[in-house]
Amino acid sequence: MVDAWAAHKRALAASDASPAALATLFAHPYPPGGAQYRGCSTPPAGSYACVWRVGNQLLSLAVSSFAGGFGVTAAIFEG
């Protein structure tokens, strides 16, 4: 999803994200310096969070498992 955001490919990101997560992510411009991956939490019962540094903010993506795989259910910018 972050790669699709960087490439300005909203339709591609939509295949892996909820409409709310997609709207939040694409409401912010991709930073000129890029997004720096900081890691993911250990999945407890099929859901976890992955974090990127985006300029002076942190982007947290909530990821959940579904029957067909995984999907981003929320995008949160902090800072």
PyMOL Python script that loads the backbone (N, CA, C, O; Angstrom):
from pymol import cmd

cmd.read_pdbstr("""\
ATOM      1  N   MET A   1       0.817  -1.182   0.000  1.00  0.00           N
ATOM      2  CA  MET A   1       0.000   0.000   0.000  1.00  0.00           C
ATOM      3  C   MET A   1       0.868   1.257   0.000  1.00  0.00           C
ATOM      4  O   MET A   1       0.565   2.228  -0.692  1.00  0.00           O
ATOM      5  N   VAL A   2       1.941   1.232   0.774  1.00  0.00           N
ATOM      6  CA  VAL A   2       2.833   2.401   0.817  1.00  0.00           C
ATOM      7  C   VAL A   2       3.518   2.594  -0.529  1.00  0.00           C
ATOM      8  O   VAL A   2       3.709   3.730  -0.962  1.00  0.00           O
ATOM      9  N   ASP A   3       3.891   1.502  -1.199  1.00  0.00           N
ATOM     10  CA  ASP A   3       4.496   1.615  -2.530  1.00  0.00           C
ATOM     11  C   ASP A   3       3.502   2.217  -3.527  1.00  0.00           C
ATOM     12  O   ASP A   3       3.883   3.029  -4.370  1.00  0.00           O
ATOM     13  N   ALA A   4       2.239   1.823  -3.433  1.00  0.00           N
ATOM     14  CA  ALA A   4       1.207   2.384  -4.312  1.00  0.00           C
ATOM     15  C   ALA A   4       1.002   3.864  -4.015  1.00  0.00           C
ATOM     16  O   ALA A   4       0.783   4.654  -4.933  1.00  0.00           O
ATOM     17  N   TRP A   5       1.071   4.248  -2.743  1.00  0.00           N
ATOM     18  CA  TRP A   5       0.954   5.653  -2.347  1.00  0.00           C
ATOM     19  C   TRP A   5       2.110   6.450  -2.962  1.00  0.00           C
ATOM     20  O   TRP A   5       1.905   7.538  -3.499  1.00  0.00           O
ATOM     21  N   ALA A   6       3.321   5.900  -2.879  1.00  0.00           N
ATOM     22  CA  ALA A   6       4.496   6.580  -3.436  1.00  0.00           C
ATOM     23  C   ALA A   6       4.365   6.768  -4.942  1.00  0.00           C
ATOM     24  O   ALA A   6       4.817   7.776  -5.484  1.00  0.00           O
ATOM     25  N   ALA A   7       3.751   5.805  -5.616  1.00  0.00           N
ATOM     26  CA  ALA A   7       3.598   5.850  -7.074  1.00  0.00           C
ATOM     27  C   ALA A   7       2.316   6.564  -7.506  1.00  0.00           C
ATOM     28  O   ALA A   7       2.020   6.639  -8.698  1.00  0.00           O
ATOM     29  N   HIS A   8       1.557   7.088  -6.544  1.00  0.00           N
ATOM     30  CA  HIS A   8       0.293   7.782  -6.815  1.00  0.00           C
ATOM     31  C   HIS A   8      -0.711   6.866  -7.513  1.00  0.00           C
ATOM     32  O   HIS A   8      -1.444   7.300  -8.402  1.00  0.00           O
ATOM     33  N   LYS A   9      -0.739   5.603  -7.106  1.00  0.00           N
ATOM     34  CA  LYS A   9      -1.635   4.612  -7.704  1.00  0.00           C
ATOM     35  C   LYS A   9      -2.706   4.205  -6.692  1.00  0.00           C
ATOM     36  O   LYS A   9      -2.645   3.134  -6.088  1.00  0.00           O
ATOM     37  N   ARG A  10      -3.663   5.071  -6.531  1.00  0.00           N
ATOM     38  CA  ARG A  10      -4.735   4.855  -5.554  1.00  0.00           C
ATOM     39  C   ARG A  10      -5.524   3.568  -5.834  1.00  0.00           C
ATOM     40  O   ARG A  10      -5.866   2.837  -4.905  1.00  0.00           O
ATOM     41  N   ALA A  11      -5.806   3.298  -7.094  1.00  0.00           N
ATOM     42  CA  ALA A  11      -6.574   2.093  -7.447  1.00  0.00           C
ATOM     43  C   ALA A  11      -5.827   0.828  -7.024  1.00  0.00           C
ATOM     44  O   ALA A  11      -6.448  -0.130  -6.565  1.00  0.00           O
ATOM     45  N   LEU A  12      -4.520   0.817  -7.173  1.00  0.00           N
ATOM     46  CA  LEU A  12      -3.722  -0.329  -6.752  1.00  0.00           C
ATOM     47  C   LEU A  12      -3.776  -0.490  -5.237  1.00  0.00           C
ATOM     48  O   LEU A  12      -3.931  -1.604  -4.736  1.00  0.00           O
ATOM     49  N   ALA A  13      -3.652   0.605  -4.513  1.00  0.00           N
ATOM     50  CA  ALA A  13      -3.717   0.561  -3.049  1.00  0.00           C
ATOM     51  C   ALA A  13      -5.092   0.106  -2.566  1.00  0.00           C
ATOM     52  O   ALA A  13      -5.205  -0.506  -1.504  1.00  0.00           O
ATOM     53  N   ALA A  14      -6.119   0.395  -3.327  1.00  0.00           N
ATOM     54  CA  ALA A  14      -7.489   0.034  -2.934  1.00  0.00           C
ATOM     55  C   ALA A  14      -7.688  -1.467  -2.861  1.00  0.00           C
ATOM     56  O   ALA A  14      -8.592  -1.936  -2.169  1.00  0.00           O
ATOM     57  N   SER A  15      -6.867  -2.224  -3.557  1.00  0.00           N
ATOM     58  CA  SER A  15      -7.017  -3.677  -3.518  1.00  0.00           C
ATOM     59  C   SER A  15      -6.578  -4.263  -2.185  1.00  0.00           C
ATOM     60  O   SER A  15      -6.894  -5.414  -1.885  1.00  0.00           O
ATOM     61  N   ASP A  16      -5.852  -3.486  -1.376  1.00  0.00           N
ATOM     62  CA  ASP A  16      -5.336  -3.976  -0.105  1.00  0.00           C
ATOM     63  C   ASP A  16      -5.783  -3.169   1.107  1.00  0.00           C
ATOM     64  O   ASP A  16      -5.257  -3.364   2.202  1.00  0.00           O
ATOM     65  N   ALA A  17      -6.751  -2.258   0.929  1.00  0.00           N
ATOM     66  CA  ALA A  17      -7.088  -1.358   2.032  1.00  0.00           C
ATOM     67  C   ALA A  17      -8.574  -1.049   2.095  1.00  0.00           C
ATOM     68  O   ALA A  17      -9.290  -1.115   1.095  1.00  0.00           O
ATOM     69  N   SER A  18      -9.011  -0.713   3.291  1.00  0.00           N
ATOM     70  CA  SER A  18     -10.394  -0.261   3.464  1.00  0.00           C
ATOM     71  C   SER A  18     -10.530   1.133   2.870  1.00  0.00           C
ATOM     72  O   SER A  18      -9.535   1.846   2.743  1.00  0.00           O
ATOM     73  N   PRO A  19     -11.745   1.535   2.502  1.00  0.00           N
ATOM     74  CA  PRO A  19     -11.935   2.896   1.969  1.00  0.00           C
ATOM     75  C   PRO A  19     -11.465   3.989   2.938  1.00  0.00           C
ATOM     76  O   PRO A  19     -10.903   4.995   2.503  1.00  0.00           O
ATOM     77  N   ALA A  20     -11.687   3.805   4.232  1.00  0.00           N
ATOM     78  CA  ALA A  20     -11.268   4.814   5.216  1.00  0.00           C
ATOM     79  C   ALA A  20      -9.747   4.919   5.285  1.00  0.00           C
ATOM     80  O   ALA A  20      -9.207   6.024   5.329  1.00  0.00           O
ATOM     81  N   ALA A  21      -9.054   3.784   5.294  1.00  0.00           N
ATOM     82  CA  ALA A  21      -7.589   3.799   5.335  1.00  0.00           C
ATOM     83  C   ALA A  21      -7.036   4.438   4.073  1.00  0.00           C
ATOM     84  O   ALA A  21      -6.089   5.223   4.129  1.00  0.00           O
ATOM     85  N   LEU A  22      -7.619   4.106   2.952  1.00  0.00           N
ATOM     86  CA  LEU A  22      -7.198   4.660   1.665  1.00  0.00           C
ATOM     87  C   LEU A  22      -7.384   6.181   1.642  1.00  0.00           C
ATOM     88  O   LEU A  22      -6.490   6.907   1.206  1.00  0.00           O
ATOM     89  N   ALA A  23      -8.525   6.658   2.102  1.00  0.00           N
ATOM     90  CA  ALA A  23      -8.802   8.099   2.124  1.00  0.00           C
ATOM     91  C   ALA A  23      -7.814   8.838   3.013  1.00  0.00           C
ATOM     92  O   ALA A  23      -7.318   9.900   2.638  1.00  0.00           O
ATOM     93  N   THR A  24      -7.524   8.286   4.188  1.00  0.00           N
ATOM     94  CA  THR A  24      -6.581   8.930   5.104  1.00  0.00           C
ATOM     95  C   THR A  24      -5.192   8.996   4.491  1.00  0.00           C
ATOM     96  O   THR A  24      -4.553  10.048   4.513  1.00  0.00           O
ATOM     97  N   LEU A  25      -4.721   7.885   3.946  1.00  0.00           N
ATOM     98  CA  LEU A  25      -3.372   7.846   3.384  1.00  0.00           C
ATOM     99  C   LEU A  25      -3.224   8.809   2.215  1.00  0.00           C
ATOM    100  O   LEU A  25      -2.271   9.587   2.174  1.00  0.00           O
ATOM    101  N   PHE A  26      -4.157   8.768   1.258  1.00  0.00           N
ATOM    102  CA  PHE A  26      -4.026   9.591   0.065  1.00  0.00           C
ATOM    103  C   PHE A  26      -4.415  11.051   0.290  1.00  0.00           C
ATOM    104  O   PHE A  26      -4.269  11.866  -0.621  1.00  0.00           O
ATOM    105  N   ALA A  27      -4.902  11.398   1.470  1.00  0.00           N
ATOM    106  CA  ALA A  27      -5.148  12.801   1.811  1.00  0.00           C
ATOM    107  C   ALA A  27      -3.832  13.526   2.110  1.00  0.00           C
ATOM    108  O   ALA A  27      -3.784  14.756   2.129  1.00  0.00           O
ATOM    109  N   HIS A  28      -2.765  12.751   2.344  1.00  0.00           N
ATOM    110  CA  HIS A  28      -1.434  13.302   2.606  1.00  0.00           C
ATOM    111  C   HIS A  28      -0.550  13.081   1.387  1.00  0.00           C
ATOM    112  O   HIS A  28      -0.568  11.997   0.804  1.00  0.00           O
ATOM    113  N   PRO A  29       0.221  14.083   0.993  1.00  0.00           N
ATOM    114  CA  PRO A  29       1.141  13.869  -0.126  1.00  0.00           C
ATOM    115  C   PRO A  29       2.292  12.964   0.304  1.00  0.00           C
ATOM    116  O   PRO A  29       2.740  13.014   1.450  1.00  0.00           O
ATOM    117  N   TYR A  30       2.758  12.147  -0.615  1.00  0.00           N
ATOM    118  CA  TYR A  30       3.923  11.317  -0.321  1.00  0.00           C
ATOM    119  C   TYR A  30       5.118  12.248  -0.117  1.00  0.00           C
ATOM    120  O   TYR A  30       5.340  13.149  -0.926  1.00  0.00           O
ATOM    121  N   PRO A  31       5.891  12.042   0.954  1.00  0.00           N
ATOM    122  CA  PRO A  31       6.968  12.995   1.272  1.00  0.00           C
ATOM    123  C   PRO A  31       8.131  12.924   0.280  1.00  0.00           C
ATOM    124  O   PRO A  31       8.469  11.847  -0.210  1.00  0.00           O
ATOM    125  N   PRO A  32       8.741  14.075  -0.011  1.00  0.00           N
ATOM    126  CA  PRO A  32       9.865  14.110  -0.954  1.00  0.00           C
ATOM    127  C   PRO A  32      11.016  13.194  -0.535  1.00  0.00           C
ATOM    128  O   PRO A  32      11.683  12.615  -1.392  1.00  0.00           O
ATOM    129  N   GLY A  33      11.253  13.058   0.744  1.00  0.00           N
ATOM    130  CA  GLY A  33      12.347  12.211   1.223  1.00  0.00           C
ATOM    131  C   GLY A  33      11.964  10.754   1.350  1.00  0.00           C
ATOM    132  O   GLY A  33      12.791   9.925   1.728  1.00  0.00           O
ATOM    133  N   GLY A  34      10.726  10.433   1.041  1.00  0.00           N
ATOM    134  CA  GLY A  34      10.255   9.052   1.140  1.00  0.00           C
ATOM    135  C   GLY A  34       9.763   8.698   2.527  1.00  0.00           C
ATOM    136  O   GLY A  34       9.886   9.484   3.466  1.00  0.00           O
ATOM    137  N   ALA A  35       9.218   7.530   2.642  1.00  0.00           N
ATOM    138  CA  ALA A  35       8.743   6.993   3.920  1.00  0.00           C
ATOM    139  C   ALA A  35       9.756   5.961   4.399  1.00  0.00           C
ATOM    140  O   ALA A  35      10.184   5.100   3.630  1.00  0.00           O
ATOM    141  N   GLN A  36      10.134   6.049   5.664  1.00  0.00           N
ATOM    142  CA  GLN A  36      11.129   5.139   6.214  1.00  0.00           C
ATOM    143  C   GLN A  36      10.430   4.077   7.055  1.00  0.00           C
ATOM    144  O   GLN A  36       9.824   4.387   8.080  1.00  0.00           O
ATOM    145  N   TYR A  37      10.518   2.827   6.616  1.00  0.00           N
ATOM    146  CA  TYR A  37       9.892   1.712   7.320  1.00  0.00           C
ATOM    147  C   TYR A  37      10.535   1.525   8.684  1.00  0.00           C
ATOM    148  O   TYR A  37      11.760   1.474   8.794  1.00  0.00           O
ATOM    149  N   ARG A  38       9.709   1.421   9.729  1.00  0.00           N
ATOM    150  CA  ARG A  38      10.203   1.260  11.097  1.00  0.00           C
ATOM    151  C   ARG A  38       9.895  -0.108  11.683  1.00  0.00           C
ATOM    152  O   ARG A  38      10.435  -0.463  12.731  1.00  0.00           O
ATOM    153  N   GLY A  39       9.038  -0.884  11.027  1.00  0.00           N
ATOM    154  CA  GLY A  39       8.769  -2.234  11.499  1.00  0.00           C
ATOM    155  C   GLY A  39       7.306  -2.488  11.797  1.00  0.00           C
ATOM    156  O   GLY A  39       6.471  -1.584  11.752  1.00  0.00           O
ATOM    157  N   CYS A  40       7.021  -3.746  12.102  1.00  0.00           N
ATOM    158  CA  CYS A  40       5.657  -4.175  12.430  1.00  0.00           C
ATOM    159  C   CYS A  40       5.654  -4.870  13.782  1.00  0.00           C
ATOM    160  O   CYS A  40       6.641  -5.480  14.193  1.00  0.00           O
ATOM    161  N   SER A  41       4.524  -4.762  14.459  1.00  0.00           N
ATOM    162  CA  SER A  41       4.368  -5.469  15.721  1.00  0.00           C
ATOM    163  C   SER A  41       4.145  -6.953  15.438  1.00  0.00           C
ATOM    164  O   SER A  41       3.821  -7.335  14.313  1.00  0.00           O
ATOM    165  N   THR A  42       4.318  -7.778  16.453  1.00  0.00           N
ATOM    166  CA  THR A  42       4.043  -9.206  16.326  1.00  0.00           C
ATOM    167  C   THR A  42       2.546  -9.407  16.242  1.00  0.00           C
ATOM    168  O   THR A  42       1.809  -8.876  17.073  1.00  0.00           O
ATOM    169  N   PRO A  43       2.076 -10.160  15.263  1.00  0.00           N
ATOM    170  CA  PRO A  43       0.629 -10.327  15.089  1.00  0.00           C
ATOM    171  C   PRO A  43      -0.048 -11.067  16.246  1.00  0.00           C
ATOM    172  O   PRO A  43       0.187 -12.261  16.427  1.00  0.00           O
ATOM    173  N   PRO A  44      -0.884 -10.379  17.031  1.00  0.00           N
ATOM    174  CA  PRO A  44      -1.690 -11.094  18.024  1.00  0.00           C
ATOM    175  C   PRO A  44      -3.059 -11.414  17.426  1.00  0.00           C
ATOM    176  O   PRO A  44      -3.834 -10.505  17.130  1.00  0.00           O
ATOM    177  N   ALA A  45      -3.349 -12.656  17.253  1.00  0.00           N
ATOM    178  CA  ALA A  45      -4.662 -13.100  16.767  1.00  0.00           C
ATOM    179  C   ALA A  45      -5.050 -12.490  15.420  1.00  0.00           C
ATOM    180  O   ALA A  45      -6.207 -12.120  15.217  1.00  0.00           O
ATOM    181  N   GLY A  46      -4.097 -12.384  14.511  1.00  0.00           N
ATOM    182  CA  GLY A  46      -4.433 -11.973  13.157  1.00  0.00           C
ATOM    183  C   GLY A  46      -4.435 -10.496  12.852  1.00  0.00           C
ATOM    184  O   GLY A  46      -4.828 -10.115  11.750  1.00  0.00           O
ATOM    185  N   SER A  47      -4.015  -9.642  13.770  1.00  0.00           N
ATOM    186  CA  SER A  47      -3.929  -8.225  13.451  1.00  0.00           C
ATOM    187  C   SER A  47      -2.646  -7.648  14.037  1.00  0.00           C
ATOM    188  O   SER A  47      -2.154  -8.115  15.064  1.00  0.00           O
ATOM    189  N   TYR A  48      -2.120  -6.641  13.380  1.00  0.00           N
ATOM    190  CA  TYR A  48      -0.887  -6.014  13.844  1.00  0.00           C
ATOM    191  C   TYR A  48      -0.781  -4.619  13.259  1.00  0.00           C
ATOM    192  O   TYR A  48      -1.629  -4.214  12.465  1.00  0.00           O
ATOM    193  N   ALA A  49       0.250  -3.879  13.642  1.00  0.00           N
ATOM    194  CA  ALA A  49       0.470  -2.521  13.144  1.00  0.00           C
ATOM    195  C   ALA A  49       1.861  -2.431  12.536  1.00  0.00           C
ATOM    196  O   ALA A  49       2.816  -3.007  13.059  1.00  0.00           O
ATOM    197  N   CYS A  50       1.968  -1.704  11.429  1.00  0.00           N
ATOM    198  CA  CYS A  50       3.251  -1.428  10.791  1.00  0.00           C
ATOM    199  C   CYS A  50       3.434   0.090  10.770  1.00  0.00           C
ATOM    200  O   CYS A  50       2.482   0.837  10.543  1.00  0.00           O
ATOM    201  N   VAL A  51       4.670   0.536  11.010  1.00  0.00           N
ATOM    202  CA  VAL A  51       4.935   1.963  11.191  1.00  0.00           C
ATOM    203  C   VAL A  51       6.017   2.445  10.222  1.00  0.00           C
ATOM    204  O   VAL A  51       7.001   1.751   9.969  1.00  0.00           O
ATOM    205  N   TRP A  52       5.807   3.652   9.688  1.00  0.00           N
ATOM    206  CA  TRP A  52       6.771   4.347   8.832  1.00  0.00           C
ATOM    207  C   TRP A  52       6.964   5.756   9.376  1.00  0.00           C
ATOM    208  O   TRP A  52       6.022   6.357   9.891  1.00  0.00           O
ATOM    209  N   ARG A  53       8.173   6.282   9.265  1.00  0.00           N
ATOM    210  CA  ARG A  53       8.419   7.703   9.532  1.00  0.00           C
ATOM    211  C   ARG A  53       8.176   8.420   8.224  1.00  0.00           C
ATOM    212  O   ARG A  53       8.728   8.057   7.185  1.00  0.00           O
ATOM    213  N   VAL A  54       7.336   9.451   8.287  1.00  0.00           N
ATOM    214  CA  VAL A  54       6.963  10.241   7.113  1.00  0.00           C
ATOM    215  C   VAL A  54       7.229  11.696   7.481  1.00  0.00           C
ATOM    216  O   VAL A  54       6.391  12.347   8.106  1.00  0.00           O
ATOM    217  N   GLY A  55       8.391  12.200   7.096  1.00  0.00           N
ATOM    218  CA  GLY A  55       8.760  13.553   7.497  1.00  0.00           C
ATOM    219  C   GLY A  55       8.865  13.627   9.013  1.00  0.00           C
ATOM    220  O   GLY A  55       9.616  12.867   9.625  1.00  0.00           O
ATOM    221  N   ASN A  56       8.107  14.547   9.624  1.00  0.00           N
ATOM    222  CA  ASN A  56       8.101  14.683  11.081  1.00  0.00           C
ATOM    223  C   ASN A  56       6.965  13.913  11.732  1.00  0.00           C
ATOM    224  O   ASN A  56       6.693  14.099  12.918  1.00  0.00           O
ATOM    225  N   GLN A  57       6.305  13.058  10.981  1.00  0.00           N
ATOM    226  CA  GLN A  57       5.183  12.292  11.509  1.00  0.00           C
ATOM    227  C   GLN A  57       5.472  10.795  11.446  1.00  0.00           C
ATOM    228  O   GLN A  57       6.407  10.345  10.785  1.00  0.00           O
ATOM    229  N   LEU A  58       4.640  10.047  12.155  1.00  0.00           N
ATOM    230  CA  LEU A  58       4.645   8.600  12.032  1.00  0.00           C
ATOM    231  C   LEU A  58       3.353   8.178  11.359  1.00  0.00           C
ATOM    232  O   LEU A  58       2.283   8.708  11.660  1.00  0.00           O
ATOM    233  N   LEU A  59       3.455   7.236  10.460  1.00  0.00           N
ATOM    234  CA  LEU A  59       2.296   6.641   9.817  1.00  0.00           C
ATOM    235  C   LEU A  59       2.169   5.232  10.364  1.00  0.00           C
ATOM    236  O   LEU A  59       3.102   4.435  10.270  1.00  0.00           O
ATOM    237  N   SER A  60       1.028   4.931  10.928  1.00  0.00           N
ATOM    238  CA  SER A  60       0.756   3.597  11.452  1.00  0.00           C
ATOM    239  C   SER A  60      -0.368   2.983  10.629  1.00  0.00           C
ATOM    240  O   SER A  60      -1.441   3.571  10.491  1.00  0.00           O
ATOM    241  N   LEU A  61      -0.115   1.791  10.079  1.00  0.00           N
ATOM    242  CA  LEU A  61      -1.130   1.074   9.321  1.00  0.00           C
ATOM    243  C   LEU A  61      -1.574  -0.136  10.134  1.00  0.00           C
ATOM    244  O   LEU A  61      -0.759  -0.983  10.500  1.00  0.00           O
ATOM    245  N   ALA A  62      -2.866  -0.210  10.410  1.00  0.00           N
ATOM    246  CA  ALA A  62      -3.433  -1.365  11.107  1.00  0.00           C
ATOM    247  C   ALA A  62      -3.738  -2.429  10.056  1.00  0.00           C
ATOM    248  O   ALA A  62      -4.460  -2.173   9.093  1.00  0.00           O
ATOM    249  N   VAL A  63      -3.187  -3.607  10.249  1.00  0.00           N
ATOM    250  CA  VAL A  63      -3.336  -4.699   9.289  1.00  0.00           C
ATOM    251  C   VAL A  63      -4.075  -5.847   9.961  1.00  0.00           C
ATOM    252  O   VAL A  63      -3.744  -6.239  11.080  1.00  0.00           O
ATOM    253  N   SER A  64      -5.072  -6.380   9.274  1.00  0.00           N
ATOM    254  CA  SER A  64      -5.857  -7.499   9.809  1.00  0.00           C
ATOM    255  C   SER A  64      -5.892  -8.632   8.801  1.00  0.00           C
ATOM    256  O   SER A  64      -5.802  -8.412   7.593  1.00  0.00           O
ATOM    257  N   SER A  65      -6.023  -9.845   9.315  1.00  0.00           N
ATOM    258  CA  SER A  65      -6.131 -10.995   8.412  1.00  0.00           C
ATOM    259  C   SER A  65      -7.589 -11.253   8.080  1.00  0.00           C
ATOM    260  O   SER A  65      -8.478 -11.084   8.914  1.00  0.00           O
ATOM    261  N   PHE A  66      -7.809 -11.664   6.851  1.00  0.00           N
ATOM    262  CA  PHE A  66      -9.130 -12.011   6.351  1.00  0.00           C
ATOM    263  C   PHE A  66      -9.016 -13.359   5.659  1.00  0.00           C
ATOM    264  O   PHE A  66      -7.909 -13.870   5.490  1.00  0.00           O
ATOM    265  N   ALA A  67     -10.121 -13.937   5.260  1.00  0.00           N
ATOM    266  CA  ALA A  67     -10.115 -15.244   4.605  1.00  0.00           C
ATOM    267  C   ALA A  67      -9.203 -15.262   3.375  1.00  0.00           C
ATOM    268  O   ALA A  67      -8.546 -16.268   3.109  1.00  0.00           O
ATOM    269  N   GLY A  68      -9.159 -14.164   2.627  1.00  0.00           N
ATOM    270  CA  GLY A  68      -8.355 -14.105   1.407  1.00  0.00           C
ATOM    271  C   GLY A  68      -6.953 -13.568   1.591  1.00  0.00           C
ATOM    272  O   GLY A  68      -6.229 -13.430   0.605  1.00  0.00           O
ATOM    273  N   GLY A  69      -6.540 -13.260   2.798  1.00  0.00           N
ATOM    274  CA  GLY A  69      -5.204 -12.709   3.042  1.00  0.00           C
ATOM    275  C   GLY A  69      -5.233 -11.608   4.074  1.00  0.00           C
ATOM    276  O   GLY A  69      -5.958 -11.702   5.064  1.00  0.00           O
ATOM    277  N   PHE A  70      -4.457 -10.570   3.857  1.00  0.00           N
ATOM    278  CA  PHE A  70      -4.356  -9.458   4.795  1.00  0.00           C
ATOM    279  C   PHE A  70      -4.811  -8.169   4.125  1.00  0.00           C
ATOM    280  O   PHE A  70      -4.759  -8.047   2.901  1.00  0.00           O
ATOM    281  N   GLY A  71      -5.258  -7.206   4.932  1.00  0.00           N
ATOM    282  CA  GLY A  71      -5.665  -5.914   4.414  1.00  0.00           C
ATOM    283  C   GLY A  71      -5.457  -4.829   5.441  1.00  0.00           C
ATOM    284  O   GLY A  71      -5.484  -5.092   6.643  1.00  0.00           O
ATOM    285  N   VAL A  72      -5.250  -3.620   4.982  1.00  0.00           N
ATOM    286  CA  VAL A  72      -5.071  -2.465   5.858  1.00  0.00           C
ATOM    287  C   VAL A  72      -6.457  -1.933   6.224  1.00  0.00           C
ATOM    288  O   VAL A  72      -7.246  -1.578   5.349  1.00  0.00           O
ATOM    289  N   THR A  73      -6.741  -1.883   7.517  1.00  0.00           N
ATOM    290  CA  THR A  73      -8.061  -1.435   7.980  1.00  0.00           C
ATOM    291  C   THR A  73      -8.045   0.000   8.489  1.00  0.00           C
ATOM    292  O   THR A  73      -9.104   0.613   8.622  1.00  0.00           O
ATOM    293  N   ALA A  74      -6.861   0.551   8.778  1.00  0.00           N
ATOM    294  CA  ALA A  74      -6.783   1.929   9.256  1.00  0.00           C
ATOM    295  C   ALA A  74      -5.399   2.492   8.960  1.00  0.00           C
ATOM    296  O   ALA A  74      -4.401   1.772   8.983  1.00  0.00           O
ATOM    297  N   ALA A  75      -5.359   3.789   8.683  1.00  0.00           N
ATOM    298  CA  ALA A  75      -4.117   4.537   8.516  1.00  0.00           C
ATOM    299  C   ALA A  75      -4.182   5.721   9.465  1.00  0.00           C
ATOM    300  O   ALA A  75      -5.150   6.482   9.455  1.00  0.00           O
ATOM    301  N   ILE A  76      -3.146   5.876  10.286  1.00  0.00           N
ATOM    302  CA  ILE A  76      -3.145   6.952  11.278  1.00  0.00           C
ATOM    303  C   ILE A  76      -1.831   7.702  11.183  1.00  0.00           C
ATOM    304  O   ILE A  76      -0.759   7.102  11.257  1.00  0.00           O
ATOM    305  N   PHE A  77      -1.915   9.019  11.020  1.00  0.00           N
ATOM    306  CA  PHE A  77      -0.734   9.881  11.051  1.00  0.00           C
ATOM    307  C   PHE A  77      -0.656  10.507  12.441  1.00  0.00           C
ATOM    308  O   PHE A  77      -1.645  11.033  12.950  1.00  0.00           O
ATOM    309  N   GLU A  78       0.525  10.447  13.048  1.00  0.00           N
ATOM    310  CA  GLU A  78       0.729  11.009  14.383  1.00  0.00           C
ATOM    311  C   GLU A  78       1.935  11.944  14.368  1.00  0.00           C
ATOM    312  O   GLU A  78       2.906  11.734  13.641  1.00  0.00           O
ATOM    313  N   GLY A  79       1.842  12.956  15.176  1.00  0.00           N
ATOM    314  CA  GLY A  79       2.971  13.833  15.373  1.00  0.00           C
ATOM    315  C   GLY A  79       2.827  15.103  14.666  1.00  0.00           C
ATOM    316  O   GLY A  79       3.713  15.955  14.740  1.00  0.00           O
TER     317      GLY A  79
END
""", "prot")
cmd.dss("prot")
cmd.show_as("cartoon", "prot")
cmd.util.cbc("prot")
cmd.orient("prot")
